[in-house]
Amino acid sequence: MSSLFRIGQILKGRTRSYTILKQAQGTVWFAKNHLVQETVGIKSVKGHQRVENERDVLKRLQDRTPFLRPLVDEIEEPSSPTTIALKYLESDLLVETVKKKLNRKELKHVCRNILNALRVLHDENLVHTDIKLDKVFVNLSEDNDDRFTDIQLGDLGGCVPADSDWATSGTQVGTPMWSAPELLMEIPWNTSADIWSFGTVLISLIYGGDFNHFRPKVPRDHEEYYLAVVMEMYRFFRPFPALITEVASEQTCQGIAWLIQEIPHDKLTPFACITEREVCEKDREFILKIMKLDYRDQPTAKEILADEWWDDDQKDAAQ
């Protein structure tokens, strides 16, 4: 597939002009702002509404929080497809945690920023739908005491209202290993789906590297991949709620019944039993408050931010 833009191409925005420097990934480029000589991220997708959706969400919400990666301009020439300029952030949490595990101060700083971003989205009844390490963008600091100068949640093109047809019909969206169980099982979902994903990110950051408890043993293109992810969720955070039989399809219920039979009791690895060496008691208790297979039991972003887990931030900062 050919690139939408070529290196050196000039894009004219509403407020500035930009020169394409390089392609960062399929739908993202880096460009130079002519006037102030700063780098921006350029995003454009042909034949999809994601960029328009991200633009609209940011125009509506970015002035209410510093924790969402902001829109800085809209490109007018070329006029199609819709193209936006975003604040430049040089890395993401996946890259950085693979390089070096976050310390306690960094871990809590990152988690607080993610939750503050989610609180704003959820207050507007919006679900991000794809919370994971590489959706949290960062700029790095030269200060040894503060690893990041910016930590912002991005890639909002998949945001949808919690009362949309996507959510109420249980449409599968997001990235399976990071997604909430209700998303994978195609039952109605809401803002609590982001809370499960946040919990998955938290676990990954505690362990460090590209860690994910829900990575299945079958490849991504396997016909039972989704079921295999759900199996890992059940292995750590069982049981499934009775609610599932009320809202899930007969096929989904049959799959869950099979899954429960397939995992003998002695093969279960409850997260509550994970050793202190792996996850300290305080973190384990905090995670267990978040990772509920019944989304009705999950706390909100606001409630998580008020949890006692944050109380010893000063002690953690010294570690």
C-alpha positions as CSV (number, residue, x, y, z in Angstrom):
1,M,0.0,0.0,0.0
2,S,1.4,3.3,-1.0
3,S,2.0,6.1,1.5
4,L,-0.5,9.0,1.6
5,F,2.4,11.5,1.9
6,R,5.9,11.7,0.6
7,I,9.0,12.9,2.4
8,G,9.4,16.7,1.9
9,Q,5.7,17.2,1.1
10,I,4.3,20.4,2.5
11,L,0.9,20.3,4.2
12,K,-1.1,23.5,4.9
13,G,-3.0,23.6,8.1
14,R,-5.4,26.2,9.4
15,T,-2.7,27.9,11.5
16,R,0.6,26.6,10.2
17,S,2.4,24.8,7.4
18,Y,4.3,21.5,7.9
19,T,6.9,19.5,6.0
20,I,6.7,15.7,6.2
21,L,10.0,14.4,7.7
22,K,9.3,10.6,7.9
23,Q,6.6,8.0,8.3
24,A,6.5,6.7,11.8
25,Q,4.0,3.9,11.1
26,G,1.2,3.2,8.7
27,T,-1.1,6.1,9.5
28,V,1.3,8.4,11.4
29,W,4.1,10.7,10.1
30,F,6.4,13.2,11.7
31,A,6.5,16.7,10.3
32,K,8.1,20.0,11.0
33,N,6.2,23.2,11.8
34,H,7.6,25.9,9.6
35,L,7.0,28.9,11.8
36,V,8.4,27.7,15.2
37,Q,10.5,24.8,14.0
38,E,8.9,22.1,16.2
39,T,7.9,18.6,15.3
40,V,4.3,17.4,15.2
41,G,2.6,14.1,14.6
42,I,0.5,13.9,11.5
43,K,-2.3,11.4,11.4
44,S,-4.4,10.4,8.4
45,V,-6.3,7.3,7.3
46,K,-7.9,6.8,4.0
47,G,-11.5,5.4,3.9
48,H,-12.0,5.3,7.7
49,Q,-13.7,7.7,10.2
50,R,-11.1,7.2,13.0
51,V,-9.3,10.5,12.3
52,E,-12.5,12.5,12.1
53,N,-13.6,10.9,15.4
54,E,-10.3,11.6,17.1
55,R,-10.4,15.2,15.9
56,D,-14.0,15.7,17.2
57,V,-13.3,14.1,20.6
58,L,-10.2,16.3,21.1
59,K,-11.9,19.5,20.1
60,R,-14.5,18.7,22.6
61,L,-12.4,17.6,25.6
62,Q,-8.7,18.6,25.3
63,D,-9.2,22.0,27.0
64,R,-10.5,20.1,30.1
65,T,-7.4,18.0,30.8
66,P,-3.7,18.0,30.1
67,F,-3.7,14.2,30.0
68,L,-5.0,13.6,26.5
69,R,-2.6,14.0,23.6
70,P,-3.9,17.3,22.1
71,L,-4.8,18.3,18.6
72,V,-2.7,21.2,17.4
73,D,-4.0,21.8,13.9
74,E,-6.2,20.5,11.1
75,I,-4.7,20.1,7.6
76,E,-6.7,22.0,4.9
77,E,-4.4,21.2,1.9
78,P,-4.6,18.4,0.9
79,S,-8.2,18.5,2.0
80,S,-8.8,14.7,1.7
81,P,-8.6,12.4,3.5
82,T,-9.1,14.2,6.8
83,T,-5.6,14.8,8.4
84,I,-4.8,16.2,11.8
85,A,-1.6,17.4,13.5
86,L,-1.1,16.2,17.1
87,K,1.4,17.2,19.8
88,Y,4.7,15.5,19.2
89,L,5.5,12.8,21.8
90,E,8.7,10.9,21.2
91,S,7.9,7.5,22.7
92,D,5.3,5.3,24.4
93,L,5.0,3.2,27.5
94,L,5.5,-0.1,25.7
95,V,8.9,1.1,24.3
96,E,9.9,2.6,27.6
97,T,8.9,-0.2,29.9
98,V,10.7,-2.7,27.7
99,K,13.8,-0.5,27.9
100,K,13.6,-0.2,31.7
101,K,11.0,-1.2,34.3
102,L,9.3,1.8,35.9
103,N,10.1,2.5,39.5
104,R,7.3,3.1,42.0
105,K,7.2,6.9,41.6
106,E,7.1,6.5,37.8
107,L,4.5,3.8,38.0
108,K,2.1,5.9,40.1
109,H,2.7,9.0,38.0
110,V,1.8,7.2,34.8
111,C,-1.2,5.4,36.3
112,R,-2.6,8.7,37.8
113,N,-2.3,10.4,34.4
114,I,-4.1,7.5,32.6
115,L,-6.9,7.6,35.1
116,N,-7.3,11.3,35.0
117,A,-7.6,11.1,31.2
118,L,-10.2,8.3,31.5
119,R,-12.1,10.2,34.1
120,V,-12.7,13.0,31.6
121,L,-13.7,10.6,28.8
122,H,-16.0,8.7,31.1
123,D,-17.6,11.8,32.5
124,E,-18.7,12.4,28.9
125,N,-19.9,8.7,28.6
126,L,-17.1,7.9,26.2
127,V,-15.3,4.6,26.1
128,H,-11.7,4.7,24.7
129,T,-12.0,1.0,23.8
130,D,-8.2,0.3,23.3
131,I,-6.3,1.2,26.5
132,K,-2.8,-0.5,26.3
133,L,0.8,0.4,26.8
134,D,1.5,1.8,23.3
135,K,-1.6,4.1,23.5
136,V,0.1,6.1,26.3
137,F,2.6,8.5,24.8
138,V,5.5,10.2,26.6
139,N,8.3,12.7,26.2
140,L,11.5,11.9,28.0
141,S,13.2,14.0,30.6
142,E,17.0,14.5,31.2
143,D,16.2,14.9,34.9
144,N,17.1,11.6,36.7
145,D,14.3,12.3,39.2
146,D,11.6,12.6,36.6
147,R,11.8,10.1,33.7
148,F,8.9,11.7,31.7
149,T,8.0,15.3,31.1
150,D,4.7,14.4,29.4
151,I,2.4,11.4,29.8
152,Q,-0.7,11.6,27.7
153,L,-3.4,9.1,26.5
154,G,-3.7,9.1,22.8
155,D,-5.2,7.4,19.7
156,L,-8.8,8.4,20.4
157,G,-10.1,7.4,17.1
158,G,-11.9,4.3,18.5
159,C,-13.8,6.3,21.2
160,V,-17.5,5.6,21.2
161,P,-20.4,6.6,23.5
162,A,-21.3,4.0,26.0
163,D,-24.9,4.1,24.8
164,S,-23.9,3.7,21.1
165,D,-25.0,0.7,19.0
166,W,-21.4,-0.5,19.2
167,A,-21.5,-0.8,23.0
168,T,-25.1,-2.0,23.5
169,S,-24.8,-4.7,20.9
170,G,-21.5,-6.0,22.3
171,T,-19.4,-5.3,19.2
172,Q,-15.8,-6.6,19.5
173,V,-13.3,-3.8,19.4
174,G,-9.9,-3.1,20.7
175,T,-6.9,-5.4,21.2
176,P,-7.9,-8.8,22.7
177,M,-5.1,-9.2,25.3
178,W,-5.9,-5.7,26.7
179,S,-9.7,-5.8,26.3
180,A,-12.3,-6.4,28.9
181,P,-13.9,-9.9,29.0
182,E,-17.3,-8.5,28.0
183,L,-15.8,-7.1,24.8
184,L,-14.4,-10.5,23.9
185,M,-17.6,-12.3,24.7
186,E,-19.7,-9.9,22.6
187,I,-22.0,-8.8,25.4
188,P,-22.9,-5.2,26.1
189,W,-20.1,-3.1,27.4
190,N,-19.6,0.4,28.8
191,T,-16.9,2.7,30.3
192,S,-16.0,-0.1,32.8
193,A,-14.3,-1.8,29.8
194,D,-11.6,0.8,30.0
195,I,-11.1,0.1,33.7
196,W,-10.3,-3.5,33.1
197,S,-7.8,-2.5,30.4
198,F,-6.3,0.0,32.8
199,G,-5.8,-2.8,35.3
200,T,-4.1,-4.9,32.6
201,V,-1.8,-2.0,31.9
202,L,-1.0,-1.7,35.6
203,I,-0.1,-5.4,35.9
204,S,2.1,-5.1,32.9
205,L,3.9,-2.1,34.4
206,I,4.4,-3.8,37.7
207,Y,6.0,-6.8,36.0
208,G,7.9,-4.7,33.5
209,G,8.7,-5.4,29.8
210,D,6.1,-6.6,27.3
211,F,4.3,-8.6,30.0
212,N,0.6,-9.5,29.7
213,H,-1.1,-12.1,31.9
214,F,-3.7,-12.7,29.2
215,R,-1.4,-13.6,26.4
216,P,-2.7,-17.0,25.1
217,K,-0.7,-19.9,23.9
218,V,-2.4,-19.9,20.4
219,P,-1.4,-17.5,17.6
220,R,-3.4,-14.3,16.8
221,D,-5.0,-15.8,13.7
222,H,-6.2,-19.0,15.5
223,E,-9.9,-19.6,15.4
224,E,-10.0,-19.9,19.2
225,Y,-7.8,-17.0,20.0
226,Y,-10.5,-14.9,21.7
227,L,-11.6,-17.8,23.7
228,A,-8.0,-18.6,24.7
229,V,-7.7,-15.0,26.0
230,V,-10.9,-15.3,28.0
231,M,-9.6,-18.6,29.4
232,E,-6.5,-16.8,30.8
233,M,-8.8,-14.2,32.4
234,Y,-10.8,-16.9,34.1
235,R,-7.6,-18.6,35.2
236,F,-6.6,-15.5,37.2
237,F,-9.8,-13.7,38.1
238,R,-12.7,-16.2,38.2
239,P,-15.6,-16.7,38.5
240,F,-17.7,-15.5,35.7
241,P,-20.8,-13.6,36.9
242,A,-24.3,-15.0,36.5
243,L,-25.1,-11.9,34.5
244,I,-23.4,-13.5,31.5
245,T,-26.2,-16.0,31.0
246,E,-28.7,-13.1,30.9
247,V,-27.0,-11.1,28.3
248,A,-24.7,-13.4,26.3
249,S,-25.7,-15.5,23.3
250,E,-26.3,-19.2,23.6
251,Q,-23.0,-19.9,21.8
252,T,-21.0,-17.7,24.1
253,C,-22.6,-19.4,27.2
254,Q,-21.7,-22.8,25.7
255,G,-18.2,-21.6,25.1
256,I,-17.8,-20.4,28.7
257,A,-19.2,-23.7,30.1
258,W,-16.7,-25.6,28.0
259,L,-13.9,-23.3,29.1
260,I,-14.7,-23.9,32.8
261,Q,-14.6,-27.6,32.3
262,E,-11.4,-27.4,30.4
263,I,-9.4,-25.8,33.3
264,P,-9.1,-28.2,36.2
265,H,-9.2,-26.6,39.6
266,D,-5.5,-27.5,40.2
267,K,-4.6,-25.6,37.0
268,L,-6.2,-22.3,38.2
269,T,-3.7,-19.6,39.2
270,P,-5.8,-17.1,41.2
271,F,-4.2,-13.6,41.2
272,A,-5.0,-13.5,44.9
273,C,-2.4,-16.3,45.4
274,I,0.4,-14.7,43.5
275,T,3.5,-14.5,45.7
276,E,4.8,-11.4,47.4
277,R,8.0,-11.8,45.4
278,E,6.0,-11.3,42.1
279,V,3.5,-8.6,43.3
280,C,3.5,-7.0,46.8
281,E,0.4,-7.4,48.9
282,K,-0.6,-3.8,48.6
283,D,-0.5,-3.9,44.8
284,R,-2.2,-7.2,44.7
285,E,-5.1,-6.0,46.8
286,F,-5.4,-2.8,44.6
287,I,-5.4,-4.9,41.4
288,L,-8.1,-7.2,42.8
289,K,-10.4,-4.2,43.4
290,I,-10.1,-3.4,39.7
291,M,-10.0,-6.7,37.8
292,K,-13.6,-7.9,38.2
293,L,-15.1,-10.3,35.6
294,D,-18.5,-8.8,36.5
295,Y,-18.2,-5.2,35.2
296,R,-20.9,-4.1,37.7
297,D,-18.4,-4.6,40.5
298,Q,-15.6,-2.5,39.0
299,P,-14.7,0.9,40.5
300,T,-14.8,4.1,38.4
301,A,-11.7,6.0,37.5
302,K,-12.6,8.6,40.1
303,E,-13.0,5.9,42.8
304,I,-9.6,4.4,41.9
305,L,-8.0,7.8,42.2
306,A,-9.4,8.0,45.7
307,D,-8.1,4.6,46.8
308,E,-5.6,4.3,49.7
309,W,-3.1,2.8,47.3
310,W,-1.9,6.3,46.5
311,D,-1.4,7.4,50.1
312,D,2.3,6.5,50.4
313,D,3.4,8.4,47.3
314,Q,6.1,10.2,49.2
315,K,7.5,6.9,50.5
316,D,7.4,5.4,47.0
317,A,9.1,8.4,45.6
318,A,12.2,7.6,47.6
319,Q,12.4,4.1,46.2
